[in-house]
Amino acid sequence: MLSLFRINSIFAFVCILLFTLLLRISPFFHPVTAIATPNTPLAQYFYYWFDLSAQFSFTQYILASLLVFLQALLVHFMASTHTVLFKNSPMPALFFVIINSIYPEQLFLSPQLIANTFLLFMLFRLFYLYESESPILLVFDAGLFLGFGLQFSYDVWIYLPFILTSIITLTSFSVRYLLIAIIGMLLPAYFVGILFYLTDQFGSFLQSFQYSIQKNYFNPLQIGAKQMLPFTFMLIPLIRSIFNMQSNYFRNKVKTRRVQLSIGVLFLFGLLSLVVENEGFKYALPFLATPLSFLLANYFNSEKRFWFKELLFYGILVSIALIQFSVI
């Protein structure tokens, strides 16, 4: 099956779309008790406007699946545009969909999933820093996208230092760049605040900021051995991929090396987001999905050890099915 996703073709992307729909269809056969909880004013307004109730519905299924697929396409476009991996293929998009469809809690249109869309655009703009003659606009765009993401999940503020590390990695550091990123990040909050002030809802807007300050930002991971099963199949590919990228690091072009270094830093921030998220690590997995999909795709892109990789891939899919249908 993996051979289909090692070559760029329209058929491969159609299969990824069908794969997305099938991988996220389990709630129609097995009820989901998870609840998507918007904690920011804009997210609450969005859920009210689209009438997205706490219960899983066909609307939730379509919107969430479509958003995950579009994000996967953006991940693929990012990988091909910036030459992230040694081989250009739809493999990162495939694993992005898989990582975002492991647990029943991820099948909702969660605020974290929406916020991750803006983080992807932030990352896409940051990768242009290396070859840009005017990094200021790119840094401002990155801060702006982070600010839009903050309007759906306050936890993504932890990615402001990531913008700083990307500036250091991809171009020369300047305090001016950091200030511009902060201004860009605050701009959406400013206009959202004006909107809620004009609609006499400014009190709820301020209360949401109070929640973001008082919340606990370090929560222990509550995960059982059975829930870890999909990641046990990913562990060997992840380790092998990291060692492979490290051994071939200096064989790549300078931009590719710096982009891969930024992805490594993003992976660490993704792990941090798992303990920052109050609702549980499952809701924070979209933030980890991007760097993890690149790392897994780097391993599965190669046809070496063909049958071993096929077995690992099917092991991931079977373990996800067992979790979604509460078999384990």
N, C-alpha and C positions, 0 to 999 in steps of 0.2 A: 504493500500500500504506500509506503513512504516514497517509493520511486516516482509516484505521481506528483509529489510536491517538491521534487528536486529540480524540476524544469519549469520555467515561466511559461504558462499557457493560460488561455481563457478558461479552458476546461478545469484546470487546477483551482482557479478562483471560484468557479461555480461549485466545485466540490467542497471548498472551504465554507461557502455560504450554506450549502445543504448540511455540512458537518456541524455548523453553528446551530442551525435549527434543530437538528436531531439530538445534539448533545445537551440542549437546554429544554427539551420537551417533557422531561420526567414529571414535573408538577401536575400535568394533566392526568397522569395515571396514579401518582402518589402525592397526596396533599402536602403542602409546604406550610409550616407553622411560623416561618421566619417573618419578620416585619421590617420593612424599610423605614427608617426613622430620620426624617429631615430635621436638622438642628439649626439651620441658618434661615433667616427670613426669606431670602430669594428662593431657596429650595422648598420651603413650605408653601410659598406662593405658587411655584411651579407645579407641585404635586396637587394643590387645590385647583389650579387652572385646568390641568389635564385630567382631573378627577381620578387620580391614581390612589386607590384605597390600599389599605395594608394587605388585603388578600390578593393572592396571585390571580391574574386575569389574562385574557387573551391580549388585551392592550399592553399589559406589562410584558408579556412574552415577546410580542412583535417589536416594541420599542427597545427593550433591553437587547434582544438578539441582533436587531439592526444596528444598534449603537456599537456593540462588540465587534460586529463584522466590519463596520466602517473604521473603527479604531485599528483593527487588524490590517486593513488596507493601508492605513497611514503608517503603521509600523513597517510594512513591506516597502512602501515608497521611501521611507526614511532610510531603510537598510540599503536600498538600491541607489538612492541619490548620493549618499555619503559613503558608499563602499564600506559598510560596517564589517561584513564578513568576506571570506576569501571567495565565496561563490554566491551569486545572486539567485535567489530562489524564493518561492512562497513559504518556505519552511518557518521563518519567524512569525508570519501571520497565522499559520496553523497552530503553533504552540501558544501564541497569544490567546487564541480562542479557547484552547484546552485549559490553560491556567485560569482563565476567567469563567470557567464552567465546571469547577470541581465540586463545590458544595451547593446545597439547595439555597443557602443565603445569597449566593452570587447570581442566582437566576432572576432576582428582582431588578428593577431599574432603580438601583440605589444611588443616593447622592454621591457616594465615593466613585461609582462608575462614571457618572457625569463629570465629576471633577477631574477624573483621569484623562478625559478628552482634552482638557485645557493643558494638562501636564505634557501630553504628547506634542501639542503644538509648541509649548515652551521648549521642549527638548529639540524639536525640529529646527526652531529658530537658532538655538544655541549652537548647533552643529555647524552653522554657517560662519561662526565667529572667526575660524582659522583663516579663511580666505577673504574676509570682508575688509574693505578699506574704511568703512564707517561702522565700527562695532556698536556705537551708541544706540542706533536705532534698533539693532538686534537685541541688545540688553534691555532696552525699554519694552520691546515686544514680549520678551521672555517674562519680565516683571508683570506686564499687563495680563498675559495669559495666566500666570500664577494668581494674580488678583481675581480673575474670573473664576478660577478653580476654588479660591477661598470662599466665594459666595455660595458654594454648594457643600464644602467640607472645610472647616477651619483647620483641620489637621494638616493640610498641605502647606501650611506656613513653614514647616520644617524644611521645605525645599528651597527656601531663600538662600541658605548657605550653599546649596548645590549650584545655584546660579553663580555664586562667588567662586566656587572651585572650578566651574566650567570656564569662567573668564580667565582664571589663572592657567588652566590647562590649555586652552585654545587660543588665547591671545595674551597680551600684557596686562598686568593688574593695574587698576587705577581706582582710587576711592570714588572718583566721579561716577564710574560704572556702577558701583554698589548703590550710590545715592539715586541714580537714575532707575535702577531696578526696584528700589523701595518705592519711589514715586509712582512707577508703573503699577506696582502691586496695590497701592492704596487708592489709585484712581477709580477702579470699579466700585470699591466700598464707598467712596465719596458720592458717586452718582446714584448708587442704590440707596444711600442714606437720604439724599435729596428726594428720591422717589417716595420713600416711606414717610418722610416728613410732610410732603404735599398731600399724602393720602391719610394723614393722621394716624400713622402706625409707627412713629419714630420710637415710641417706648419699647415695643417688641424688638426693634432693631438694636437698641442699646442693651436689652436683656440678653440677646444672643451673644453679644460681645462679652458680657459678664460670664456667660456660660463657658465661652472659649478660654477665659482667664482662669476660672475656678476648676475646670475639669482636670482629671488626673492624666498626665501625659506619659506615664510609664506603668503599663498594665501587664501582669504576667500572662504568658501565652497559656490558654486553656485548651489544650489539644491532646486527645488520646492517641494511643498507638494505632488504633484502627483508622482514625482520621488522617494519620500520617502516611498511610499506605501508598497513595499516588506519588508522594515525594520520595519514598524509598526507591521507586523505579526511576526517578529523576536524578537521584544522588550520584550514581556512577557517571551518567552522561555529563552532569554538571562539573564534577571534579575533572574528568578527562578533558572537557572543553576548556576549562580554566588553564590547565597545564599546556594544552595545545596552543592556545592563544598566547600564553607566556613564552613558549619556545619559539613561536614564529613572529613574535612581536616586532623585532627589528628587521624582518623581511618585508614588512608592509611599508606603504608610503607614510610620510610624516603625518598627514591629516588622518589617515586611518588609525595610526597608533594613538593619536590624541583623542579621537572619537572613542576608540575602544577603552581608553583610560577613563573617559567620562562615563561610559557605560558601567565600568567597574565601580566607580563612585556611586552611580545611581543605584546599583545593586545593594550597596550598603545602606543607602537612604531608604530603599524599599524594605529591607529587613527592619530598619528602625520604625518604619510606619506600622509594622505589625504589632508593636507594643504600644504605640501612641494611640491607636484607634480604640475608643472606649466601647464601641459596639461589639468588638471582637475581631480577631485577626482575619477572619474570613472576609469581612467587609473591606479590609485593607489590601487584599490580594491584587486588586487591579493596579495598585501602585508598584507592586513587585513584578507584575506580569511582563512589562516591557523589557527590562534588563534580563530577566530570566528566559524570556522567549529568544532573545539574541544568543544567549549562552547555550541553550539547548539546541537551537537551530545550527549552531556552529559544529556541534557533535553529529547530529543526524544528517547533515548535508552530505557527509562523506558516505560512500558505498562500502567502505571497509567494514568487515564483520557484519555483513548484510543481515543474516538471520538473527544474530544477537540483538541488533537494533530493532528489528521487526518484533521480536518477543518483548523487548522493553516497552515499545510503543503500545502493543496490545495489552500489556500488563497495566499501563497507565489508564487506558480506556476502560478495561474491565473493573479496575479498582474504583474509578469514578462512578461507573454504573452501580456498583455495590453500595457506595456511599449515598448516591441520590435516591436509591430505592430502599434505603435503610436495611439492607441485607446484613451489613456489618455495623 
